[in-house]
Amino acid sequence: MVELQRDSLNPAADVSDLLRKALLIANKLSIPDLNIWIENELGGYRDLKGVPPYRIITGQVMAQDNWGRWVPVLFQNTDVLATIATVRLPDPVAEIEALLQRTLRLKECDGNLSVDFSPEQEAILGRDSQNGLIRHTRFIRTEDLKGLLDAVRTEILKWSLKLEKDGILGEGMTFSKDEQQKAAAVHYTTNFYGSVGNVAQNSEHFSQTAGIGVQPKDLARLATELTAHLNELNLDARQRQRAEAQIATLKAELAGDPDFAIVRQAGRTLRNITEGAIGSLLATAAQPGVWHWIYQQLSNFGAA
């Protein structure tokens, strides 16, 4: 267990190697539900709907004009923007690590990566974006990929610390019968930063927590107030597009049975995008009471 913790804290250690060690421990301790999550991370998520929120990224929708220049794509409908800008990354961790290393080494796209659209998304783009654009893509930041890998690394560390607290230490990746019995008896609580539908179904060892920090009755007002006052923040084009995509995500979730993991991730991303601008605005805003309220609600989500 100490070795797993040490590797979790070592930024030079590959996350894919860390997952394989965690898989070995989970198998030896007979924790099958954790195996499902690890195998998804190692082999990739076959179902895009099962991709956890730390693998859901808001990209910047761009297009080339007839002169070869990349320009932002504008949408009248923010729901369309949310659909098009959202990137779900199902790829195995090893592939994401290799892509990140190659991008950083070659310094491609100034630290941004291009992600293509599905044919269905291309059809929506052709219908809803402005004319005169000949090629569409989404750019995601290398920082987003780093954040994905860091989320996996952190979850493994938290899990290993929990086992250690329960007296399950291991000796050279070997566990006694007593330690195996302890692992089977303890009820573990996991928080994989969001949706864990493929992680702990029918589980004896795991349960999920999904607190979002904001009362459901306030979510609709938050989305409405941000939409009405977003212009006051004077965000640049990319930041505004990312903020609009997250607001659209909140509205889409509120329209049905909300997935609080997705709501929480959208709120955290909104906080990261707007926090500095809101802080500067509070002293000069025409309606400071509104911004104080918005700031308080976003703070409740916690930092991403």
C-alpha angles and dihedrals in degrees: 000000000000090000091052091050092048092052091046089058094045109092090196093060114098113246090220090059089047091053092051090054090048089049090054092051093045090052094047090050093044098237100149098175092060087050090061092056093045093048090050090052093047099040101028132251111284093194115057090204088062094056108119118236095255085067092051112092133180109230131195111252110223137168139192119242126211090278094055095253121141111233132174116262113232125210131195091204115062091198088062089048091053091050094049100038096048113099120194113198112204096164123125115267092244091058091049090050092050092048092049093048092048092048094049091047095049095033090224119189092357091288095320128111126212117231119191127223131242117251089256091054091046089056091053090048092052090052102041107031127080122276127256096050117123106185132027131200142153123238120210125186125246085231088066091057091047089052091052092053092044091053090056092046092050094049091053090050092050091048093050091048090052091052091049091050088054091054096258104132107146125208114240091337090309121119130200123233088252091056091047090052091050091052090051093049100046120090106222124204116209132190111191092182091266143335112032099171091133094044110059112017112149089357126169095189105039141054130178133233121204109176113156101188094232125090111246091235089060097051095076091049091048092054091046095048093047091050092049097046104030092108090063091067093065092215119179117254096266096046092046091051091051091048092049090050091054092046089051089051091054091050092048092052092047090053091069139005100328122229098220092201090061091043091052093049091049090050093049092049091049089051092052092048098046107027097094094043093048091049091054092045100051094080096047106029119126088223105031092165090065093050093046088055094046091048091051093050094048091048089058090064092063126225120306 
